[in-house]
Amino acid sequence: MSLFKARDWWSATLGDGEEFDQGCLCVGDVDNSGAGHDKVVVGSYMGILRIFSPHSSTTGAGAQSQADQQLLEVQLQHPIIQVEVGKFVSCSDQLHLAVLQPRKLSVYSVSGTAGNVEHGAQYQLKLVYEHNLQRTACNMTSGPFGGATGHHSVCIQSMDGMLMFFEQESYSFGRFLPGFLLPGPLAYCPRTDNFLTVSSTRQLESYRYETLAVATDAESRQDAELPLKTGGKRLTPDWTVVLGEAALDLCIPSLSHASSSICVLGERNLYCFRDNGQIRFMKKLEYNPSCFLPYASAEGTINLLLGNHNNMMLVFQDTTLKWAAQLASVPVAVRVANFSELKGVLVTLSSEGHLQCSYLGTDPSFFSTPKVDAREVDYEQLDAEMKTLQRVIREATRSQDILPKADTEEAVTVTTTVSSSMDTPSQALIQDIDDLPVPSVTVKVKVKSSCVMQGSKLTISVRPPLAVSQDQFTLEPMGVGSSTVVAFSAFLNGHYPPADLSGDIAVSYSSPTELNPKGVPRVHQSRFDLPLALVCMSSSPAKSATHKITVDTNKPPVNLTAVFPEFYEKAEESDGNSLAVQFLSGARVTVLASKTSQRYRVQSESFEDMWLVIKELVQRFEHHFAQQGVKDLRHSFTGPLPLPEYFQTVDNHFQLRVSAHQYQDLLAERAVQFRAIQRRLLTRFKDKTPAPLQNLDSLLDATYHQLMALADAAEENRLLLEQAFVRLRSSTHLLVLLLSLWQGLTPDQTNILEATLLPLLQDTPTLGWEESCDAAVSHLLRSCLSRSPKDQAASLAQSAGPALGLPADTGRLKKHITLLCDRLGKGGRLSLASETNAPVPAQVQTLVRPGGVEPIAEAAGDAEDPPLAQDAAKFIKKKQPSKKAKKDKERKEAPREPSEGPLMEEDAAEEPAKERKEKREKREPKKEASKEPKGEEVKKESKKESSKDKKEPPREEKERKKEREKEGGEKKEREKEGGEKKVARKSSVKVKEKKKEPEAGEG
């Protein structure tokens, strides 16, 4: 048995369908046997009273032993609310049993008669006295009220808040609790002679017995709501403590004669107070408690047994958890009893009637490791056994099915069928838009399974403003080869046209395996397309329009009647060369087909509304010619890209985003002002000396109206922003389509372009479309659309730039999109493979700085590389000196010329090998000479000569070197006389030397 399970010593199941609560269990020597052994008394809400004397069964006759352990079972007329054992009969020191029923308090004596046969003793239940109650009882408590000795009195709390006191066979008095609403737990403290309860105000209240005795008589009150009479004292609590939560139980263990503690079990906390109301400790519970029992320990601390709804019995010493044991059921009452065979047994009772006597302990382990026989090791046999085990492990690894095996065919097949006709009647939430009826179309989804599916759910998702009648379905468990069909309606649910007519279907299910019966979660996704007729209807063609786009094909013109048959059903006269559709919440779009050429012109007053028509036109042409067996169909677009129209949509969306941020700032400002005015008003109202409000109330009212107006405006701006983003998506889709037709992009390149220009499906408060699109376009311009591989490698080596945020304007974004289109028009190709294969040269890595962003070259400079990059390559090879090297050079009298290294390397690269060798030989004495101090004039002259005469013959250079050494020696003698002037002169020389360094590099 586990270490953390309660050891079952004795158990019994009481009745069938009976209910029990925390007051239905008590223990004690109720039959006054004299041995001090407790009996277990249990009463149920069915009115059955049972008394048990548990003991462990050591014989095989378990049923006979179980029958002997139940001493008594009596059926009473009314439900049993609570049972208590105490000295409830006057002139008797024996224990009696008090049974509380809704309208009756009965006191019984339990007596046993020794039997003359093997059946054992016989027990009888005799009624000593009873009290009929005028009010419905809730609970009771007992004790030596008023300091009495030798007998116990009973206090009963009624459902309407009356405390009724009984001294044995007589009724004493009754008192109503003040401010009563619902009854709470009730307990008596013998040391202070106080009664404690938790009221409906969620506070612990203490009433002295003296106060209750001299208070106004309850019998003189006909109704609890009537005012008190003048006679007597008003009942007030001795002290109160706010708990802040309802109490489940209340118990008072006696620590000593000097002090006692009050333990309260709340719904989320455990409290312990002293008898004067001061708190001893409090513990927050991480579970739902069901019952508790505090008892005193030898160290002066409080031990608690705490049961919870996780079938656990926890043992606490004050707030420290000492032990945790698992029970068979959730306990609602717990007691500690002493039996003849075992002391300190835990007696628990569940609400279903499972009575269990258990103890905390473990079984000793009698297992001993057997001795290993000493034998010689056969290594060949061990090797063969190892190979066998490895083979078994490999086969098990291959054949294990913790995860379902990936089959060649799909485990779930989802087939979507969109109805060819609109619904009659329409299921749309908006019946008409601009006097045009809003149709709906039925979509049927068939789910066919080739495996066992459990917990299946089908989810439908469409982009606003489209909507569906039901977006979630719960499917029944499906076996192999079974199928199910669900249907829903799709319709337009907004006053603007959608950017996409497609929807997504996701089927989530669990596929059980042998090693995982609960199933492995899996998801299958599918897509469906809604018809164009769902968002528009046929109309008369328009002769002129603001926006026009022409699409060319390489095939003869097609009759539009055959391509769009649903829009010609109601038209009486149509030549097949023109088609006009009117969007339900948009503009009219006209398609005109040329009679002589393969051109189709789409025109409309709204730029973004043309997207769905052009997309449908291209797709239907491909489907039409594919049915005829034509495979070389090509679409093209030759006109100028409509970038001004597209940028107008971008500006509109950006302006709404700026307005949203402004509204947010204004709301924050007004909210701060509103709270400040509230604080001022609250200070004025709390002031004891009245002061004028100084129109603060008017200012508060005006600020409130401003807040509400700003909130309404912000909400309206949010709706407009949603519409603007959908229109921006339509415009972007149209621009991507025109770019792909213009340059003949492959599907992969088109996907890259679409992911670049549409990085987000919706705007978020922290990240918007403008900054995301700008970052994506900039990446393409620096990578696959860069001018040279060197620029591409440099951009790949750069680290990430600053965090994205709302830009100041859209000028940079427009500039980059224009540059993107320009480079695509000049033959640039979109590819992700070049980014991974591009090498990063070492000299480029030296140019990279953290957080640096390389500026993108404009369109005018695309044909040629900038000269700045070529000049910068001269200085890449030489590393910049570190701070330590600079300090070492400053300690020297004459530092080396900064332009000497790069120039020498260029000479070595351009001169023949012989001259290069001679220069290496001459470089050594030159380095030694450079260590000597040189003046400011000598350095200026040497820099000019080195920058102008870079490729002079070695003989002239040798003579010039000797002159510099001579002048350096003279300068050295003058510097010795200079003294302190030398330091100032050296610092000025170094500053001028740094200024001269770029000039020498350019020379």
Summary of the structure (lengths in Angstrom):
residues: 1003
radius of gyration: 47.6
end to end distance: 91.5
largest distance: 143.7
contacts: 2881
relative contact order: 0.04
helix: 33%
strand: 27%
